[in-house]
Amino acid sequence: MNGLTIMENVRRYRTIASLCRQTAAFRPLHSGSLLAQAREWEHRAVAELEAYYEAFCYAASGNAQAHSASCAA
């Protein structure tokens, strides 16, 4: 996937997480479940960004040793 697709996915995931949090505020009986869903969507967004960053760093470095050194900073 390209960078624009990744960022669009992250935007969507975070939008869904935000909607879950907003809904939790108006539905106190379901707030536990909704907040758990929000955390899951935020986790997906972060995982997508991390995977993209790792792939980008690895491709830019050309090898695994340079990868860990250049991306660790």
C-alpha positions, 0 to 999 in steps of 0.5 A: 500500500502507498502512503496515502492509502495508509493515512486514509485508513488511519483517518478512518480508524480514528474517526470510528474510534471517536464515534465510539467514544462519543456514543459512549458518552450518550449511552452509559449502559454500553460505555464499557463496550464502546470504549473498548471498541474505541481502544481497538480502533486506535490500536489498529491505527497505530499498528498500521502506522507502525507497519508502514514506518517499519516497511519504509525504514527497511526499504530506505536502509537497504539492509536489516542492520542499517534498518535498526540503527537508522529507525531506532533514533 
